[in-house]
Amino acid sequence: MSLIPDITLLPVEGDLDVTSAPRLKIALDDLIDGGCRRVILNMAKVAHIDSAGMGVIFYETRRLRRVGGVLSIDNVSPEVYRALSVACVVDLIPVSRAGTKRHVPVLDPSIHPLWSRSLRIDLTRLSEARSWVERMLRRLPLSADEVFDVTLASGEALGNAVDHACSDDGICITVTSFPDRVVVEVSDCGEGFEIAQDEEPTPEHGGEERGRGIRLMRLLVDSVSIARKRVGQGTVVSLIKMLHPDVAG
């Protein structure tokens, strides 16, 4: 039996027009019918979208909303973004343009955190941990979509940690606020794992599931660092989201 994850990153391979829209509709219908509730369309390879493609996006967005789900679009070219704007898609669906991730400068060591909170994770209560992260993020100058995305990325990091934890109490999550950014760190006590920030995950990096999780986190936040602990055994996943410069601090 093929299991469908709750969250799916779905690449759109080529232009989304009258010839390809039916295939996308079938793929989305299968995901939603199988229980998937969060779909991210990666449109990096889409140079053109017509009314048929937009119709599929509108229809599937309504389907997901009826069951409490969300569809969003990522890596949209300027031309496609213009078409989506004219059709008012950007008013209804989270859309991220290609190349719009904020630059993450190296943090000046003289800059101290505004605050930091940590939580030891109970493996039987992950939903409460995600809710705790969301509450911490809502204290910051982030939009509702940004809070959702960072919470989702944090949940993905927690899921990876659970898969590789050495004990039931070996996972910790920390949310730290700086004047220009928020940093979420998830640490575990597993064997230890790392991948360079510009390195594409492969099966050698822990299988298809872990690779999908890394790609998803990279889509949702501005920077993802995955490295072995400097002291002791385990992995630390650091997620950085830059705050709005006009309201941060």
N, C-alpha and C positions, 0 to 999 in steps of 0.2 A: 504494500500500500504506500502511495506517495503522500507524505505529509506536507501541507502548505503552511509556511510560517505566518505569524501574526503580522509581520512587517516584510514587505517585499520591495526590492529595488529592481525596477523593470526597465531595461534599456529599449529605446525605440530605434530600431535599426533602419535609418533612412527617412525620407520625407513621409509626413503623415497626411496622406491625401485619400481620394476616393478609392484607390486601389489597395492601400495598406490599412485603412481605418477598420475594415471588417476583421482583419487578423488581430489588431489591437483589442477590439471589442471582445473577441473570443477569449483572448488571454486574460483580460480583466474580469470577465464574467466567471471564468474558471477560478480565479483567485478569490473573488468575493464569495462565490458559492461554496468554496472550500474553507471559508472562515477567516480569510485575510482581512484585516481592518485598517491597515496603513500601507498605502501604495505610493511610491515615489517614482515618477516617470523621469528617466534620464534621457533628455532630448539633445545630447551633445552632437548627435549625427543627423539631426533634423534641420534642413535648410529651408523647408517650405511646409506650411500647414494650410489646408483648405477647410471649407465649411463641413465637409464630412468628418475630418479629423476633430474639429472643434465639437461637432455634435456628439461624437463618442466620449470626449472628455466631459461635456456637460451631463450626459446621460449617466456615466459611471460615477461621477461626483455625487449626483443625486442618490444613486443606489447606495453608495457608501455612507452618505449622511443619514439615510434612513435607518441604518444599523449602527450608528455611532462611529463610523469610520471617517478617514480623511484621505483624500488624494492630493498630492502636490507635484509640482513640476520643477525640475532642476536642469541646470546647464543649458539655458535657452539662449539662442543667438539673438543679436539685436533685431534682425529681420523678423524672426518668429515672434519675438517679444512684442514688436509693433503690431503684428497681426492679432496676437492675443489681447492686446490693449484695445484695439478697435472693436473687437468682439466682446469686450468687457469681461473676458476670462480672468484677467488679473484682479478684478474686483471681487471675485468669488472663490478663487483657488490660490493658495500660496505658490508663487512663481519666483524662482531664483534665476537670474541671468548668469550666463557663462562669464567666468572671470570676475565675479563680484565679491569674492571672499576678501575680507579685510586683511591687510598686511599685519602680521603679528611680530612686532619688534621684540628684541631681547629685553627682558625685564631688568630695569636698572636695579642693582642689588641694594641701593640706598632707599628704594621705595618699599615701605612697609605695608602689609595688608590692612585694609580698613576693618575687616573681621574675618574670622575663620571658624567653621563648625565641622565637627566630625561625628560619624555614626558608625558603630560596629554593626555589621549586617547579620541578621538572623535569616538563615537560608529558607526558612519556612514562611517568611513575611516580606518577600521582595517587593510586593505592591506597596507596602507601607514605606519601604526605603525610597521608592520612586516618588511617592507623595511627599516625603520629607525633602527630597531634592527640589521638587517643584515649589514647595513653600519657601525654601531658601532663595531660589531664583526670582521669585516674585517680589523680593525685597529690592531688586536691582532694576536699573533703567533698561529693561528689555521689553520688546513687544510680546504679545501673547503667543505669536507664532514662534518667536525665538525661545521663549520659555519652553514651549512644547518640544522644539527641536533639541535643545540641550538636555531636557529631561529624557527624551527618547534616546539620545546618544549615551547618556549616563546609564540608562537601563540596559543598553547593549553592552556597555563595559562591565556592568554588574553580572550580566548573564555569562559573559566570557570568564569572569573571575570565578563564578560558581562552578563552571565546568572544570576548572583547574585548581580549585582550592584544596589545601592539604588537610583542612579540618573544618568543623562547623562554625568556628568562631575566628577564622583566619582572614576575613575580608573586612575592609574598612573603606568608607567613602568620606572624602573631605571636600567641602565647598569653601573656596577662599575668594574674597572680594578685594580687588585692587582698584585704584582710581580709574584705570582704563580697560579693565578686563575682569572676567570671572574665570577661575580655574577649578575644575572638578577633577579630583584624583581618586582613582579606585585602585587599591592595592590588595594583593592576595599573597598566599604563602606557598604557591605551587612550585613547579620545577623552574620557572623563569622563562620568559619569552621576550623577544624584541624584533622590531622591524624598523628600518629607516623610514623617515617621513615621506620620502619621495620614491619608496620602493613599492612595487605592485605586489599584493599578496598572491602566493602560489600555493598549490597543495602541500608543498614542503613546510609552509607556515602554519600547519595545523588543520588542513582540510578545507572543504568548500564552505562549511558553516562559518568558521572563523574568518575566512577571507571576505565573505559577504558582510559580516559584522564590521570589519575594518573599513570597507568601502562605505558602508552606511554612516559610520561615525564621521568619516572624512567629509561626507556630504553635508552633515548637519551642523558642524562647528567649524571654527576658523583654523584650528590646529589640533592635531592628534599626535601624541607621543606615546609610544609603547616601548618600554625598556625594562631590563632586569633591575631589581632593587640594588642600590649601591651597598647596602648593608643587609645581610641575611638573604634568605631564599624567597623568590617570588617575583611578581611582575607589578609594575606601576603603570597604569594608563592615565595620561594627563590630557584633559580636554580643555581647550581655551576658546572662549567666545569674547570677542572684543565688544565693549560697550559703546553706546552712541556717544560720539565726542561732544555733542552739544549739551548732553545732560549728565555725562559721567562725572563722578567725583563730587 
